[in-house]
Amino acid sequence: MTQRTIRRSFLALATAGLTVVGAQAASAHEGHEGPMTVTIPFTAVNGAAPVACGTPVTGLGTTAATAQIRDFRFYVSNVRLIRKNGTSVLLTLTPKRGYTVVRGGNRTTLIDLENGTGSCDQGDKAVNTVVRGTVPHGEYVGMRFYMGVPFPLNHTDTVGAPAPLDITAMTWSWQAGRKFAKIEVTDPAGAAGTWASKTFNVHLGSTGCLGNPATGATTNCLASNRMTVRFGKFDTAKQKVTVDLGALLTGNDITVNRAGATGCMSGGTDPECGPVFGALGIDWKADGTGTGASTGTQTLFKAIAR
């Protein structure tokens, strides 16, 4: 064997060795990618039509009334992405100042779809339309979350609470709990309009709560009223979540107030709350014996293509 042949054989063996080592290194890194970023957009609609501050919204409620939105905010908590085998992964929130809070195992984002303009004078110009975070790399086919604030974060003093739990407009006047959702519509003509009751409010929150949160003694609530949302199929790269104002107000004449609070403020016997809680998929009964448990039949949130 000549010296040139020996050199060629050595180079071939070395190249083969490097190929094997490279393949082994690649194999060792499979399944060990860094975290995957997920962005979940939310948008307000009436059926298929977008909803925005200062723009009339038509065909609402049992009288097909025209209204304008006055407020449109809600808390989304503990988002989980679902794998094919049914297991799920909790989304690790990407911090956004003023809109996200993480305490222990609870992760909450305020979705703010009002911009403080026109009839939306209850809010400010800042908005937040997304829940953003990370999960381990993998294939996810669905998603679930709930609209509300986790109990450990809910019944606390607004003063000194971390944002977004410090927003006075999003708190109840009792038990120091939060309004899980604050969605309001108003007569577009204002005082000169024809509505008997100028505003229809949907304020969702826990009711029948016991104890004094100022002393850390709030122990439980008879009706938690946290709304569970589950999408068996959801593509985080291609879909968004719509919040359907029309579905929320179906079944009510939003221009009048039959009894109780103006609109529905989660009262156990308020007649406007029956249709509202039906859309939210929360157990509510006219005699006040509703459990506040999620029924899984909500119509407020839908998944559509971006």
C-alpha positions in Angstrom: 0.0 0.0 0.0 1.4 3.3 -1.0 1.8 6.3 1.3 -0.9 8.2 -0.7 -3.4 5.3 -0.3 -2.8 5.2 3.5 -3.4 8.9 3.8 -6.7 8.7 1.8 -7.9 5.8 4.0 -7.1 7.8 7.2 -9.0 10.8 5.9 -12.0 8.7 5.0 -12.1 7.2 8.5 -11.7 10.6 10.2 -14.5 12.0 8.1 -16.8 9.1 8.9 -15.9 9.5 12.6 -16.8 13.2 12.5 -20.1 12.4 10.8 -21.0 9.9 13.5 -20.1 12.4 16.3 -22.1 15.1 14.6 -25.2 12.8 14.2 -24.9 11.8 17.9 -24.7 15.5 19.0 -27.7 16.4 16.9 -29.6 13.4 18.4 -28.6 14.5 21.9 -30.2 17.9 21.3 -33.5 16.7 19.9 -36.4 17.6 22.3 -34.2 20.0 24.2 -35.0 23.2 22.4 -35.5 26.4 24.4 -39.0 27.6 25.4 -41.5 28.4 22.6 -43.1 31.9 22.6 -46.9 32.0 22.4 -49.1 35.1 21.7 -52.8 34.8 22.1 -54.7 37.8 20.7 -58.2 38.8 21.9 -60.6 41.1 20.0 -64.1 42.4 20.6 -66.8 41.6 18.1 -70.5 41.7 17.5 -71.0 38.5 15.6 -68.4 38.9 12.8 -68.2 42.7 13.0 -65.4 44.3 15.0 -66.4 46.5 18.0 -64.5 49.6 19.0 -65.0 52.7 21.2 -66.9 55.5 19.6 -68.4 53.3 16.9 -72.2 52.3 17.1 -72.9 48.7 17.6 -76.1 47.5 16.1 -78.6 44.7 16.6 -78.0 44.1 20.3 -80.3 42.2 22.7 -84.0 41.3 22.2 -84.9 44.7 20.6 -81.9 44.8 18.2 -80.8 48.0 19.9 -77.9 50.2 18.8 -75.4 51.0 21.5 -71.8 52.2 22.1 -69.4 50.4 24.4 -68.5 52.2 27.6 -66.0 49.7 29.0 -64.5 46.4 27.9 -62.1 44.8 30.3 -61.6 41.4 31.8 -59.1 39.2 33.6 -57.7 36.0 32.0 -56.0 33.5 34.3 -54.0 30.3 34.2 -53.8 29.7 30.5 -52.9 26.1 29.6 -52.0 24.6 26.3 -53.3 21.1 25.6 -51.3 18.3 24.0 -52.8 15.6 21.8 -52.8 13.1 24.7 -54.9 15.4 26.8 -52.2 16.6 29.1 -51.6 20.3 29.4 -48.9 22.9 30.2 -49.3 26.1 32.1 -48.3 29.2 30.1 -45.4 31.0 31.7 -46.4 34.7 31.4 -44.1 37.2 29.8 -44.3 40.2 32.2 -46.0 43.3 30.8 -46.0 46.2 33.2 -49.5 47.1 34.4 -51.2 44.1 32.9 -49.7 40.8 34.3 -49.3 39.4 37.8 -47.8 36.2 39.0 -48.1 34.9 42.5 -47.3 31.4 43.4 -48.9 29.1 40.8 -51.4 31.7 39.6 -50.9 33.8 36.5 -53.3 36.6 35.5 -53.5 39.0 32.6 -55.8 42.0 32.3 -57.2 42.2 28.7 -58.2 45.8 28.1 -60.1 46.4 24.8 -61.2 50.0 25.5 -59.0 53.0 24.7 -60.6 55.8 26.7 -61.9 57.6 23.7 -65.5 58.5 22.8 -68.0 56.8 25.0 -65.3 54.7 26.7 -64.6 57.5 29.2 -64.3 55.0 32.1 -60.8 53.8 31.0 -57.7 55.3 29.5 -55.7 55.2 26.2 -53.6 52.2 27.2 -54.8 48.9 25.9 -53.7 45.3 26.1 -55.1 42.8 23.6 -52.9 39.8 24.2 -51.8 37.1 26.6 -48.2 36.3 25.9 -45.8 33.7 27.4 -43.8 30.6 26.8 -44.2 26.9 27.0 -41.8 24.0 26.3 -41.4 23.2 22.6 -43.9 20.6 21.5 -47.1 20.1 19.6 -50.2 21.6 21.2 -53.7 21.2 19.8 -56.0 23.1 22.3 -56.2 25.7 25.0 -58.0 26.4 28.2 -58.2 29.3 30.6 -60.7 31.0 32.9 -62.1 34.5 33.0 -61.6 35.7 36.5 -59.0 36.3 39.3 -57.7 33.4 41.3 -59.1 33.3 44.9 -55.7 34.0 46.6 -55.3 37.2 44.5 -58.9 38.3 44.5 -59.8 39.3 48.1 -57.0 41.7 48.8 -56.8 45.5 49.5 -56.6 47.4 46.3 -54.1 49.9 47.9 -50.7 48.3 47.6 -51.9 45.5 45.4 -49.7 44.7 42.3 -51.0 45.9 39.0 -53.4 45.1 37.4 -55.1 44.2 40.6 -54.9 47.8 41.8 -57.4 49.3 39.4 -60.2 50.8 41.3 -62.6 50.6 38.4 -62.1 46.8 38.4 -63.0 46.2 42.1 -66.2 45.5 43.9 -67.4 47.8 46.7 -67.6 44.8 49.0 -65.3 42.0 50.1 -62.4 43.7 48.2 -63.0 41.3 45.3 -62.3 42.2 41.7 -64.7 42.5 38.8 -63.6 39.6 36.7 -65.2 41.4 33.7 -66.4 44.9 33.3 -68.3 45.2 30.0 -70.7 48.1 29.6 -72.8 49.5 26.8 -74.6 52.8 26.7 -77.3 54.8 24.8 -75.4 56.3 21.8 -77.5 59.5 22.1 -76.7 60.0 25.7 -79.2 62.0 27.8 -81.1 62.8 24.6 -81.6 59.1 23.7 -84.6 56.9 24.1 -83.2 54.2 26.6 -85.1 54.1 29.8 -81.9 53.0 31.5 -79.0 54.7 29.9 -76.4 52.0 30.5 -76.4 48.2 30.6 -73.6 46.8 32.8 -72.1 43.3 32.9 -70.0 43.1 36.0 -68.9 39.6 36.8 -67.4 38.6 40.1 -67.7 36.3 43.1 -70.8 36.7 45.3 -71.8 35.5 48.8 -68.3 35.9 50.1 -67.7 35.5 53.8 -65.2 37.2 56.1 -63.3 40.5 56.1 -60.5 40.7 53.6 -59.0 43.7 55.4 -58.0 41.3 58.2 -57.1 38.5 55.8 -60.2 36.6 56.9 -62.1 36.1 53.6 -62.6 32.4 53.7 -64.9 31.4 50.8 -67.6 32.6 48.4 -70.9 30.9 47.8 -70.7 31.5 44.1 -67.2 31.8 42.6 -68.5 32.7 39.1 -65.2 32.0 37.4 -65.9 31.2 33.8 -64.0 28.3 32.2 -63.1 28.4 28.5 -61.8 25.4 26.7 -61.0 25.1 23.0 -60.4 21.5 22.0 -58.8 22.8 18.8 -56.7 25.9 18.9 -53.6 26.8 16.8 -51.7 29.5 18.7 -49.8 30.5 15.5 -52.9 30.9 13.3 -55.9 31.7 15.5 -57.2 34.4 17.9 -60.0 34.6 20.4 -63.0 36.8 19.8 -65.2 38.2 22.6 -68.8 38.4 21.2 -70.7 41.3 22.7 -73.8 40.2 20.8 -73.8 36.8 22.3 -73.3 38.2 25.8 -76.3 40.5 25.5 -78.7 38.0 23.8 -81.9 37.5 25.8 -82.0 41.0 27.4 -83.6 44.3 26.4 -80.5 46.4 27.1 -82.5 49.7 27.0 -84.4 49.0 30.3 -83.7 47.6 33.7 -86.3 45.2 35.0 -85.1 44.9 38.5 -82.0 44.8 40.7 -78.7 46.5 39.6 -78.5 48.2 36.2 -77.8 45.4 33.9 -76.3 42.3 35.5 -73.8 42.7 38.4 -73.8 39.0 39.3 -76.8 39.3 41.6 -78.3 35.9 42.5 -81.9 37.0 41.7 -81.3 39.9 39.2 -83.5 39.0 36.2 -81.0 40.4 33.7 -78.4 37.9 35.0 -80.2 34.8 33.7 -79.3 35.4 30.0 -75.9 36.9 30.8 -74.8 33.9 32.8 -76.2 31.6 30.2 -73.8 33.1 27.7 -71.0 32.9 30.2 -71.7 29.2 30.9 -72.0 29.7 34.7 -74.7 28.1 36.8 -77.2 30.7 37.9 -80.7 30.3 39.2 -83.4 32.9 39.6 -84.0 31.9 43.2 -80.4 32.7 44.1 -79.3 29.1 44.5 -76.9 29.0 41.6 -73.6 27.4 42.4 -71.5 29.8 40.3 -69.8 26.7 38.8 -68.8 26.7 35.1 -71.1 24.6 32.9 -68.8 24.4 29.9 -71.4 25.8 27.5 -70.3 29.4 27.1 -70.9 31.4 23.9 -68.9 34.5 24.7 -65.5 33.4 23.5 -64.8 31.8 20.1 -61.6 30.8 18.3 -61.2 32.1 14.7 -58.5 32.6 12.1 -56.3 35.7 12.5 
